[in-house]
Amino acid sequence: MRNSRVGRRAGTRTIATVGLLALTASVLAGCGSGRTGEGGDGAGLVAGTTDKIFSLDPAAAYDNGSLVAETQIYQYLLNFAPGGATPKPDAAQKCEFTAPTVYTCTLKDGLKFANGNPLTATSVKFSFDRMLRINDPNGPASLLGNLDKTEVVDARTVAFTLKVADDQTFPAILPTQAGPIVDEKVYAPDKVMPDEDVVKAKGYSGPYTIAAYDKNKLVEYQAFADYNGILGSPKTETVSTKYYATTDNMKLDLQNGSLDVGYRSFTPTDVESLRNDGRVAVHEGPGGELRYIVFNLNTMPGGTPEQKLAVRKAVASTVDRAALADSVYKKTYLPAYSSVPQGMPGAAEPFKDIYGAQPNKDQAAKFLADAGVTTPVELKLQYNPDHYGSSSSEEYAAIKSQLEATGLFRVDLQSTEWVTYQRERARDAYPVYQFGWFPDFPDPDNYLSPFFGPNNFLQSHFENPGISAQLIAQATQPDKDKRLAQIGQVQRDLAQNFLPIVPLLSGKQIAVAAAGVQGVQQTLDSSFKFRYTVLSK
């Protein structure tokens, strides 16, 4: 996932499987240090972030901080053009299904890595074979769960054989963190390369090279003149990324002019303040982040499956999403009424249609009464105070107040630090709990299969053969209109009949730039790739 890219995709991600996709949860944290390279003269553009780089080696990188670095230095067969959400040729000249289980890509002629070595079909095969062979627990290899084998057809052609036919998500996986192309002559086939060696070897072919590297302190990028891909020539020759421990100093540096752009992760209070500062501009884009409540179907309140479902429906009818978005998050989030956020193809809003856009106490009470549920329902609700941002405490205090104000619930609200939270959640310790998601790629399946397929990453004990069949059907449907209809139907069925989660909020991407900085809005799209190539001042 980027189970939160609160890390990539909140410092983490996680993913599940539905026959054709296998995805696993991983928790990522920045580590290490060490300076490599001489750097430039300090000219150019300066970006800031509180995200941390976990690894520069794609085999071990599955987080937001690493993604930003990868976006600058690596090339992919397919990638997302700035402002786009459809995979387009990058290193490839073209990619297409040449058989139901074979996806074939032809490379552009004359590609080369920053070290001068040629980039060929052998490089592509090596990169994907290496990703699967290393299968690093912190890496994104799980995204390639449907890849059976990669073969070289000729020097410029590579063929991917898939385990399940007509996988409509595979083209969208190629631009993810599972897809960077690396130089087979400098990367070991079976072990992760240290960051310092990645910098020195220059076995990458993206729009920038790394001129100097002081891990999670300062990274200096230099335009790579021979990059031949969809991101185009960088508008700024040199870009430096400065890493901050908190947003306080990043905000101050923006305001005093020593920082050109800040990306991830300003607090809602920061954003509200910066909107009123004439020295900077706040830019928003579709973020795809989803915040939601998860129900453990085994341990949640209710004596029967019918009573448990009634409790879930009552919660869905009671929470005031608009109040959370406005009062807690200062409009940096939007109310969410489905497991697929608005802006994604096929997104619907069944929770609004079925349970209402506003809280409905009478409807909630009827759900409980019809199922014979005694009120107030004792609800043990768990949240995490450090992984999903400092506003989580305020968010879940508000949810507790909303539920208890109806007289239908009595909420025992508890919080746990992230490492313990992940461990205890897996042990069924939390009947009802907070979770969040950043997408791996801008396709609605990435909000469906990981949540609701067999062995899903939520570990909520939800599994339904009918839903699983629908998930496989939509992910393998080559007809676009039919697929969108299937995606809409599975959202409605989940909201009406199952509710293993109650969606709350959908996040925006926020970047803040100094006056005169151009191109920020162009890169804030649903691919979640922050491209330095479009930035200038």
C-alpha positions, 0 to 999 in steps of 0.5 A: 500500500503505502498503508499510509504512504504516511509514509507512501506512500504515512511512512508506509504502505500495505497491500493485499491480494485478490487472486492476481495481486499479492500485497503486504504491509510494511512499516518504513522509517528513515535511517542512516546518514553519510555524505556522498559527492561534492555538490554544486554552487547552491544555485537553483531551487530548494525544496523541503520535506519532513518525509525521510528517505528509507532507501535509494535502491528500488528493491528496498524502497516502499515509502513516500520519502524514497518515492520522491527521490526515485521520481527524480533519478529513475526511469520506468517503462511507463510513467505518468506525465505531469497532470496525468493519471494514465500510464504513458511510455517513458523508457518504452516506445510502446507497451501493449497486450500481445496475448491475454497473459503477455504484456510486451514493451518495446524500448526507445532506441539509444537509451543509456544510464547516467554512467554511460552504460546502455539501457536495454531489454536486458536491463529491464528483465534484470530489474524485475527479476532482481526485485522479485529475487530480493523480495525485501520485506521493506520493498514493493515486490508484492506489487508484482504478485501477478508477474510470472516471468520476464523475458528478453525478446530482442535488445529493445523488446521485453515480454512480461508473462502474467499469472492471470489474464487481462490484468488491467492493473498491470500497466499502472503497476509499471510506474510504481516503486516496483518499476524503476529500471536499474543498470545490471552492470552495477547493481547486485542481482541478489542484495540491496545496494547501500545509498552511497553506492547508488549515488556513486554508481549512477545506474539510473536514467531519470531526469536528474542525477544525484550530485551530493547526498547527506541522507535525510539532511540534504540531497542535491540533484543535477539535470541529466542531459541524456534523459529521454522520457515523458517527464521532459527536460528539467526546467531547473538545472539544480534542485536541492532537497532539505529535510526537516524534523518538524514542519515548524522550521520548514514553514519558517524557511518558506516565509523568510525566503530560504526555501522555495517549495515545501511538500509533505507534510504541513499540519492543518493549522500550518496550511490555514496560517500559510493561506493568509501569508502573501509571501507564499502560495498554497497549492492543492491537488488530488491526494487519494489518501483515505482515512477510515474506521475498520471493524474487526468482525470477530471482536466488534460489538454484537451477538450475531452477524446481523447485530454486528452489521447493524452496529456498523450501519449505525456508525455510518449513519452517525459520523459527521464527516463534514465536521471532521473535514472542516473543524479538525482538518481545516478543509485539507481533507474532504468527506469520503462516502466510499472506499474509492475516493472521488477523482478515481475512475468509477468512484461512487458515493454509496455511503451518502446515498444509503446513510446520508450526507449528514448524521441521521440519529433516527436512522441509526437507532432504527438499524440497532432496534431492528436487529435487537441491539441494546443501547448504548452500544459499548464501543472500544475505539482505538487510534494511533497518535503518531503515524497519521499525523498530530490531528488524529487525537482531535479527529477521534475525540470528535468522533467519540463526541459525535457517537455519544451525542446520539445516546446510542453509543458509549465509546472507550477511546484509546491510543497506541504508538504505531509499532505497538499498534500494528502488532496488537491490531494483528492480534485482534486486540482492537474491535474498532480502529483507525486506519489510513491508505495512500494508493500505490497507483491511480487505479480504483482496484488499489482501493478495493482488492487490498481492503476486501479480497481474501487475506486482505491487509486490514486483517478484519476477518472480512471475506466474501466469495461474491465480493472476491469474484467481483473484484477479480472480474473488474480487475480483468475486464478489458472493456473500460465502460464495463469495468467502471460499471463493475467498480461502481457495483462492488462499491454499492454492494460493500456499502449496503451489505457488508461495511467492513470499513466506514470511510471518513475522509479523503486527503488532498495533496498540499504543497506551499511555494514561495511567490514566483515559483512555477509548476507546482500545481502541474505535479500535484496529480493523482499519481502522487509523484512530485516531479522536480522537472516542472518546477522553476522560479 
